């Protein structure tokens, strides 16, 4: 085996190892509080080749479960992994009851989301619960 072939094998193995260590967006996430102080817990899981997320519960500003029409609804749609490690897809905005173009990036236990409509973009930070 030539030195060049050995170098290529080592390069491929190290690239694969770095991909395996990439932060995974699967799990249970808590949104930031909305205008009323309500947060939602969203479970993310694979949906075919994409990632989806469904609201599992809503909590009030004191941390108690609160009734919400968002519980059981799909919140993240068709989030596709991008070559740079980010995800792009759609997010359902409960306040305006509309679908928006969204992007997300996970770093450890933090998910940074950005959703945009025709006029502006909004950033949000979610925290991993599990």
Residue, then its C-alpha position, 0 to 999 in steps of 0.5 A: x500500500x502506498x503512502x498516498x493510499x494510507x493517507x486517503x484511508x486515514x483522511x476518510x476515517x477521520x472525516x467519518x469520525x467527525x460526522x459521527x460526533x455531530x450534534x444530533x437534534x433528536x430528543x425532547x426540547x423546550x421552547x422559549x416562553x411566548x408572550x404569555x409565558x407558556x413553553x412547549x415541549x417538542x419531541x423530535x424524531x426521524x420522518x423518512x429522510x427528514x426530521x419532524x417534531x410534535x408538541x407533547x405538552x405545554x407549561x405555564x410560567x410557573x412550570x405547571x401543565x396547562x391546556x393548549x390546542x398546540x399539544x399533539x400538533x406537528x411543529x417541525x416539518x421536513x427538516x432536512x440535514x444540510x451539508x454544513x450540519x444545519x437543518x432546513x424545513x418548516x415550522x408551525x407558528x402557533x400564535x399566527x397559526x401559520x407555516x414558516x420557512x425555518x432553519x435550525x442548528x444544534x450545539x450540544x443541548x441548545x437548538x437555535x431556530x430561525x423562522x422567516x415570513x415574507x417580511x422578517x425573520x425571528x430567532x428562538x433558542x430551545x433547550x434539550x430536556x432529554 
